[in-house]
Amino acid sequence: MFFGSGNLIYPLFVGQFAQDQWVTMGTGFLLTAVLMPFLGVVAMVAYEGCYASFFNTIGRVPGFIFRTFLLTIWIPLGSAPRCMTLAFASMKSYFAYMPPLWMFSLIYSALIFVIVVKKLGILDILGKWITPLLLGSIACVFYQGFTS
């Protein structure tokens, strides 16, 4: 959540153009990419992980409508296409043949669907292996950036 693809790409992209406005850029990044997700975690802890209770504070029907709206907008039009495009672009340079983006997206979506429906313990894998690898990679990038 705190180290997603957008949080790694955005600072580099904006940093190129911010130049002497890096404090403003950094403040905006910290507010939107660190503070807001952190407040989301605090809210979920306060509501014991029950998102329905959290959204139902505005009323049962409005809470249902709001969370349905958020999920239908956020995933199909926001995070899913970005993740598919990023995965496709990242893999394209490593393989001699890649299927067209639409076919890759279908395969990617089917794989994600199977993982979610079968509950294959992906969160355990991410937490135990991928997150430490990601944090180590970020540390290497910072080290390389500061020493070169």
Secondary structure as the mmCIF struct_conf table of DSSP 4:
data_model
#
loop_
_struct_conf.conf_type_id
_struct_conf.id
_struct_conf.beg_label_comp_id
_struct_conf.beg_label_asym_id
_struct_conf.beg_label_seq_id
_struct_conf.end_label_comp_id
_struct_conf.end_label_asym_id
_struct_conf.end_label_seq_id
TURN_TY1_P TURN_TY1_P1 PHE A 2 PHE A 3
HELX_RH_AL_P HELX_RH_AL_P1 SER A 5 ALA A 18
HELX_RH_3T_P HELX_RH_3T_P1 GLN A 19 GLN A 21
HELX_RH_AL_P HELX_RH_AL_P2 TRP A 22 PHE A 29
HELX_RH_PI_P HELX_RH_PI_P1 LEU A 30 LEU A 35
HELX_RH_AL_P HELX_RH_AL_P3 MET A 36 ALA A 46
TURN_TY1_P TURN_TY1_P2 TYR A 47 GLY A 49
HELX_RH_AL_P HELX_RH_AL_P4 TYR A 51 PHE A 55
HELX_RH_3T_P HELX_RH_3T_P2 ASN A 56 ILE A 58
HELX_RH_AL_P HELX_RH_AL_P5 ARG A 60 TRP A 74
HELX_RH_PI_P HELX_RH_PI_P2 ILE A 75 SER A 79
HELX_RH_AL_P HELX_RH_AL_P6 ALA A 80 LYS A 92
TURN_TY1_P TURN_TY1_P3 SER A 93 TYR A 94
BEND BEND1 ALA A 96 ALA A 96
HELX_RH_AL_P HELX_RH_AL_P7 LEU A 101 LYS A 118
TURN_TY1_P TURN_TY1_P4 LYS A 119 LYS A 119
HELX_RH_AL_P HELX_RH_AL_P8 ILE A 122 ILE A 125
HELX_RH_PI_P HELX_RH_PI_P3 LEU A 126 ILE A 130
HELX_RH_AL_P HELX_RH_AL_P9 THR A 131 THR A 147
#
